[in-house]
């Protein structure tokens, strides 16, 4: 892989990492994890109604699969918040 492509991939990976950390911090700061999960599911439903990716990528099956996988991962994280918040 050439240096320019490597830098672009590293930049994208770093952005995804920081976004995940930020989302986790926001989720942890939210007082009502059930409402947060419901809001997330509603946002996913709304996002499925229209394009959320650039026009040049809309026909990419791989991108659609990756978006679905990341959405499912984040849904699982949010679903676990109430369990993590319960006192022992």
Secondary structure, DSSP 8 states (H G I E B T S, - for coil): --HHHHHHHHHHHHHHHHHHHHHHHHHHH-S-HHHHHHHHHHHHHHHTTS--S-GGGTT-HHHHHHHHHHHHHHHHHHHHHHHHHS--
